[in-house]
Amino acid sequence: MTTLCAFHDFYDMPAPRWITQLDPCKMIELICLWNWLVRQCPAPSYAVEYLARHTGVSAQRLHEARQVRNSCAHPYEVAHLPAHRLDKALATALQAVQALT
């Protein structure tokens, strides 16, 4: 598994411990998928509601996927992110993408 050692080396600051224990490829995939999903919405600030209506994925699962995506994009904002939440968020995003394509 690839690690985020370059993150630590580049900025010369400690990476949050939880982020070094997740698959960075999954984190990047989730960020990219969520970005694509939001771009499909006429009003990005209502992305969860729009996506729930148009994909059949529950608003609760989409909201959680957005929270996990935000944790991946802003790792210093959270204390911990379990791998199973990342996997679930990624599965949710993939389900929503498949429903729109």
PEFEN-V191728 format. One record per backbone hydrogen bond with DSSP energy under -0.5 kcal/mol. CO is the residue of the C=O (numbers start at 0). NH is the residue of the N-H. If there is no record, write none. Layout:
co = {CO/CO}
nh = {NH/NH}
This chain:
co = {1/3/3/4/5/6/7/7/15/15/16/17/18/21/22/22/23/24/25/26/27/28/29/30/31/32/33/34/35/36/37/42/43/45/46/47/48/49/50/51/57/58/59/60/61/62/63/64/65/66/67/68/69/73/74/81/81/82/83/84/85/86/87/88/89/90/91/92/93/94/95/96/96}
nh = {23/6/7/8/9/10/11/12/18/19/19/20/21/23/25/26/27/28/29/30/31/32/33/34/35/36/37/38/39/39/40/45/46/49/50/51/52/53/54/55/61/62/63/64/65/66/67/68/69/70/71/72/73/76/77/84/85/86/87/88/89/90/91/92/93/94/95/96/97/98/99/99/100}
